[in-house]
Amino acid sequence: MKLTPVANIEGDAAAFNTANRNNRKIDYSAIPTVVFSLPPLVMVGDTEEEDRKKGRVFMVNPEDSSSWYNSRRKRHNHS
């Protein structure tokens, strides 16, 4: 059920391409990816590797979760 919007977009593109003999491509860059873990991890858009190739680098330390909402809410010890 959670992938229904993606399936709808793909179905629309397939129907359009079939009816119009076209090659409409789908832009998947704005579709979020989620890992339901503690802490939850989410990604929307380009990967870090793709950002580096485009010259967009954001220095984030994944080891330091002290500022993350779930860490503060659950009072995790940050060592």
N, C-alpha and C positions, 0 to 999 in steps of 0.2 A: 504493500500500500504506500510506503514512503517513497518509492521510486515512480509513482504514478505520474507526477508532472513531467519527469524526464521521458517516460514512455509516450505521453501525449505529444510532446514536442517532436520526438522521433517519428511518431506516426504521422503527424502533420507534414513533416519534411518528406517522408516517404510518399505520401499521397500527392504532394505538390510535384515532386520529382517525376513520379509516374505519369501524372496528368499533363505535365508541361515539358516532358523530356528534358528536364533540367538537372543540375547537380547541386542543389542547395545543401550546404553543409551546416552542421549544428555547432554552435559555440558552447562548449562545455565549461568554459572558464568561470562562469558565475554560479556553477552548481556546487553547493557545499559538500564536504566530506566530513563525517563525524565518527569518532571512536568513543563509544560509551564506556569510559573507564574513569578511574579516579587518579588524577583530575581528567575531566573530559577534554579531548583534543579535537580541534576543529580546523578545517582548512577551506578557504575559498580563494580561488584564483590560482596564480602561478606558484610553482614550488620554489624553494630557496635556490635550487640550481638554475631554474629558468630566470629568476630575478637577477642572479649574479651575471648570467649571460647578457642580460639587458642593462647591466650597470646599476641595478637597484639592490643594494645590500642593506639589510636591517640587522644590526648586531643584537641578538637576543640570546641570553644564556638559558638553555632549556633545563639546566641543572638547578637554577635558582627559581623556585616557585613561590617565594615568600610574598610576592605582590599579587598572586593569583587569588581570586575571590574564594574559591573552595578551600585553599590552604588556610587563609585567614579565618574563614567561617568555622572550620573544623579544628582550629588552633594546632595545626601540625607544627612539629619542631623542625626548624630549618637549620641544618648543620652543613 
